[in-house]
Amino acid sequence: MNTQHAQHRTYRTLPVNDLAELAAKYEDKWPEILYARGGSRAQKAMSFVVEGRIWSEGRDYNGNDVWVVNGNRCSKEGKWCECQDRIRTDPTYGKLCAHRLAVALKTNWLGDKNPTLVDALAKLVFDHGDAGELTLIVDRCYDRHGDGERFALTGFVDERNRQVKWPADRRIEASLPQMQNALTAIGWSLADLPAKLPGWTDYLYTIQLGENGLALTPEIFFHKGRTPQMEERERSRRMVLADIAANLETILRGPIPITLSPWETKRVYELRQELERQETVAGEVWSRLPSSLRAAIVEHYAEENMGVTAK
């Protein structure tokens, strides 16, 4: 274990009240973002930020920043958004929709910075992340899901697959935007959906080196999670669907009818298409082989099967 501590970071932290103040300034600057029936695009943007419904996708081919806000791609620097809002485009700022206002709020508000969380994660991956993967233990409260409320990082799983729970005074409370920021800061991302531990509120979150993991949306971060038993059932289900796809014609001609849900039907169709694609590729590869090599392979295959039959 490397005992070197991560370098301490210092950030200016603004509470949610300051985020509301920024939103109010935008309302004063652009009155047209107010809704006729109350509220405003700035207030809607604020909810996107607090609930963690905004994350960066890097930059486009023009070098402009690209963000995804509540499912809509937009750019602060490029002044565009793919949403259907018909709000006007300011000559200087760009499109005044809630999605681009959310980017403006996030990039001007530092309440998503949690230096304690960043440093703790940096030290954990430095000490225990040599394999490029690490599992965190997170304490969640069901009453607070998706409301911008806080959870707590309470430990990790070590190299021997032991759950290491920290004492109460080492728990690190944080919000989803702070976790998004912390993972980006250390260059890691979420590797899989959270897994539920026995009990009420403990979950396992596996993170991985690199930024190609799951998008840390509220729906993913606050997913109810799976127990080991649920994982085993899901694995068995996938195996059954794969078997149905591989033997679909025989099963359909069989005497026993099968009933699939819409999702299972779609999955069998996708697996069947993938099998057909693989068969096509295999056929193309086979056709390109020299005839002598094809003959040798057929002969070897026949000898193998005859040997098995003889035994």
N, C-alpha and C positions, 0 to 999 in steps of 0.2 A: 504493500500500500504506500503510495506517495503521500507524505505528510505536508507537502508544500501547500500553503493556503492561497486561495484565489486572491488576486489583487482587489482591494476594496474600491468600490465605485461610489461616487457622490452624485446625486440627482436632486434637482429642485422638484418637490412634490406638491401638486395642487389638489385640493379636495374637489368633490363633485360640485360644491357651491361655485367654485371658480369656473367650472365647465358651463354652468348655467349662466354665469356672467358673460362668458364669451358668446354663448348663444343669443343672449339679449342684445349684445353689440351688433351681431349680424342682423337681427331684426330691425334695429335702428338704422343700420346702413342700407339695407335692402327691404323696404316695407312690403314689396310685392311677394316676399316669401311667406307672409302671413296668410293663413287660411281664412276664408270668408266666415266659416262657422266656428272659429276659435282655434287656438293653437298655431303652430307654424312649422315650416320645414326645418327650421333650426332646432326646435324642440324635438321633432321626430329624429333628426340627425343625432341629437344628444342621446336619445334612447339607444340608437344603434351603437354608439361608442361605449356607453356604460354596460350594455348587455354583451359586448364582445362580438358584435355582428359585422366587424370590419377587419380585414387583414390584407397585407401587401402581397402582390403577385410579381414583384420585381419591376422590370422595365420593358417597354415595348421596343419595336425595331427603330423607333425614332428617338429612343433614349428617355422617353417620358415615364414617370412613375405610373404603375397600374395597381388599382385596388379593387377588391370585391367587397361591396357594402350591401348586406342583406340580399345577396344573390345577384347584384347588378355590378358589372365592371365599369370602372370610371378612372379618370386621371385628373389629378390636381394640376400638374404642370401642363398637360395636354388640353385642359379646359373642356373635356367632353365626358359624357356619361351615356351608357346604352339604355337607360331607363326611358319610359314613355311619358314622363312628365313634360308638359308643354311650357314650363316656365321659361322666361326669356334667358338669353345668353348675354351676360354682362361683357362689354368689350374688353375689360381688364381682367376680371376674375374668371369668366367663363360661365358655363351653365349653372344656374342657381338652384339645382335640385337638392333634395335632402341627402342624397348619397355623396355628392361632392362637398356639401357643407359638413358632413360627418368626417370626411378626410381632413378638411380644414380644422375642425375641432380637435381631432385626434393628434394632428401634427403640431398644434399650438398649445395643447393641454398636456401637462406632464403627470397627471394623476394616474396614468397607467404604468408609472415607473415604481418598482419596489426593489430597491437596492439589496435588501436583505434576502429576498427570494432569488435574485440574480446571482448573488454571491454564493448562496447555498447550493443552487443548481450547478454553478460553475465548479465548485469544490467537489460535489458528488460525482460529476462526470469525469473530473480529473483523477479522483481517487478510485472510482469503481467502473468507469465507462470505457475501459480499454477495448472491449469487444465491440464498441460502437453502438451499444444498446444498454439501457438501464431502466429498471422498473421502480416507480415512485409509489409511495403509499399516501393517499389523499383522503382526508376526512371531509365528507360532504353532509349537508343537511337538506333533506327532501323538501322542506318548506321554503327553501330559498332558490330553488332551481330557476335559472333564467331571469332572475330579478336584479342582476347586478350585485347580488350580495356576496359574502365572502365564504371561502372554504379554507382548509388548512393543510399544508404539507407536513406530514407527521413522521416520515421515515422513508425507507427504501428496502429493496431486496438485494442482498449481497451476492458475492460470487458463488457461494455455496447454496444459493436459493433459500436463504434464511431471511425472514422478515425482521428488519431492524426498526423498532418503534422508538422514537425519541421521547424523552421525558416532556412533561407538559410545558416547561419553560423554554423548550427549543422548537415548539410548534411555530410554523410561519403562516400567519393568516394572509390571504391574498384574494384578489378578484380575478375573473377571467381575463380582462384586458391586461392585467399585470402578468398573468401566466403567459399570454401571447407574447408580450414584450420580452419577458425573461428568456423564453425559448429562442426567440429571434436573436437576442443578445449573445447567447452562447453558441448559436449555430446548430441547434438541435430541433427536432420536431416530434409530433406524436406519431408513434408507429402503428397503433391499433386502437380499437375501441376500449374503453375502460372495462375492467373485469371486477365484478362484485366479490368482496370478501364476506365470510360469515359475519353476521351481526347486522347493524342498522346502517351505518354511514361510511364504512371504510371501503375504498376502491383502489385497485391497482391501475396505474397509468404507465405504459411502456413507452419510453421515448427513444429516439434513434439519432445518430449523428447525421447531419445534413438537413436540408429544408424541403425534402421531397415527401414528407409524411402526410398524414391527414390534416385537412384544414381545421383549425381549432375553433370551430363554430360552437355556439351554445348547444345546438342539437347533438353534436358529437361529444363535447366536453361533459355535458350533463346527461349523457346517455345512461340509462338505468343500469347497464352493465350486465355481464353474464357470469354465472357461477361455473366451476369446473364441470358440473353435471350438465349444465346447459350447453357448454362447449362440446361435450361428448355427443349429446343428442344432435347438435348441429352438424358435427363431423359425419355422423352416421347418415343424417339426412342427405348431405351432399353426395355421399357414396351411393346411396340408393338412386338419387336423381341421375348421377353419372351412369349407373348401370342401365336405367331405363332408356337414356339417350342412346347408349351403345347398342341396345337390343330392342329398339322401339318397334320395328316391324314385327318381330316375333311376338312381343308382348301384346301388340294390338290384335294379332291373329289368335291369341290364346283364349282359353275359356273363362279366365278370371278377369273381370273388368277392373280398371284402376280409375281412381278419382283424384285429380290434382287440383290444388288451389290455383288461382290466376298467376300468382308469382311462380309456383312450381312449374306450371305449363310454360311460362316464358323462359324459365331457366333451362328446362329440357330442350326447348327449341334452340336456345343459344348454344347449349352443349352440342346438339346435333349439328348445327351449322359449323361449329369449330371442328368436329370430327370429319365432316365432309371436306372442309378446307384442308385439313391435314392429309386426308386421303388423296386429294387433288395434288397437293405438293409432293406427296410420296410417289404418286404416279408419274409426275413430271421428272422427278429425280431418277426413278427407275428407267424411264424411257431414254434418258441421256447416258446411262451406263453402257459400256461396250458389250456387245452380244456375248463375248466369251466370259465376261465377268458375271453377266446375268445367268448364263448357263451354269457356271460354277456355284453360284448362290443357290439356285434351284436344286442342283444335285446335292449340295451340302444339307439343305433343308429336308430333302427327301430322306437322306441317310439318317438325319437326326430323328425324324418321325418314325422311321422304320425301327431304329434302335430302341426308342421308347416303347413301341408296340411289342417288340420282341421280348422286352423285359416284363 
